[in-house]
Amino acid sequence: MTETPNIWSNWERVVEISANALLFYILIIVMVRVVGKRTTSEFNNFDWIINVAVGSLAASGILLRNVASVDAIAAIVVLAACQFVTTKLVMRSDDVADVVKAEPTLLTHKGEYLRDAMARTRISEEEIKTALRAAGITANSDANWVVLETNGTMSVIPRQDVQWGDADALSDVNCPDGLEG
């Protein structure tokens, strides 16, 4: 038995969906303004998960008849509040930050691939080479370091006469023993 495609319901349903879409659009704009720019910035894993959940809840509230709009709005507001509180706690507590945020990971050091770190983060040589090319670097040896950031992007620090301990921007990156030179 084949199912017929559901191309059209009726004007009443189209108006209901349109009103819900407008309602959720306004809610998301307000949420972004209240919670802050972080909501739409480059995501760390935590931010990404929250935004996917909000999108799913908004879609459910717009399209699904068995999900009341107020229920979906309540869930979105609670998630936004949780994200707001969590980010405030992360700013105030290193212990909370350790639980919530990933740590930046050093993937190369002075032209050498750090295979253990690459395996742990599931990053391939090809992905590192892509980041090097994006930074205008054609050889791994021309980079002092490649760091996998908390948001999943890779930062490439070009070869320069600087030691690990002198690079303040790398102070939160875990450097394996013996590579500090």
Residue pairs with C-beta under 8 A, 6 or more apart in sequence:
17 62
17 63
20 61
20 62
20 63
20 69
21 62
23 69
23 73
24 58
24 61
24 62
24 69
24 72
24 73
27 58
27 73
27 76
28 54
28 58
28 76
31 39
31 54
31 76
31 77
31 80
32 39
32 40
34 80
34 84
35 80
35 83
35 84
36 84
38 47
38 87
39 47
39 51
39 80
39 83
41 47
42 151
42 153
43 51
43 151
43 152
44 101
44 102
44 150
44 151
44 152
45 102
45 150
45 152
46 83
46 86
46 100
46 101
47 83
47 151
50 79
50 80
50 82
50 83
53 79
54 76
54 79
54 80
57 72
57 75
57 76
57 79
58 72
58 76
60 67
60 72
61 67
61 68
61 69
61 71
61 72
61 73
61 76
86 96
86 100
89 96
89 100
90 96
90 97
90 100
90 101
101 150
102 150
103 150
103 172
103 173
103 174
104 147
104 148
104 149
104 150
104 172
104 173
104 174
105 117
105 120
105 121
105 147
105 148
105 173
105 174
106 114
106 117
106 145
106 146
106 147
106 170
106 173
106 174
106 175
106 176
106 179
107 113
107 114
107 117
107 118
107 121
107 123
107 128
107 146
107 147
107 148
107 154
108 114
108 128
108 140
108 143
108 145
108 146
109 144
109 145
109 175
109 176
109 179
110 141
110 144
110 145
110 159
111 139
111 140
111 141
111 142
111 143
111 159
112 140
113 125
113 128
113 140
114 176
114 179
116 176
117 123
117 148
117 176
118 124
118 125
118 128
121 148
123 148
123 154
127 154
128 140
128 146
128 154
129 140
131 146
131 154
131 155
131 156
132 138
132 139
132 140
132 142
132 143
132 146
132 156
134 156
135 143
135 156
135 158
137 143
137 156
137 158
141 159
142 158
142 159
143 156
143 157
143 158
143 159
144 157
144 158
144 159
144 160
144 162
145 156
145 157
145 167
145 170
145 173
146 154
146 155
146 156
146 157
147 154
147 155
147 157
147 170
147 173
148 154
149 155
157 167
157 169
157 170
163 180
163 181
164 170
164 175
164 179
164 180
164 181
165 180
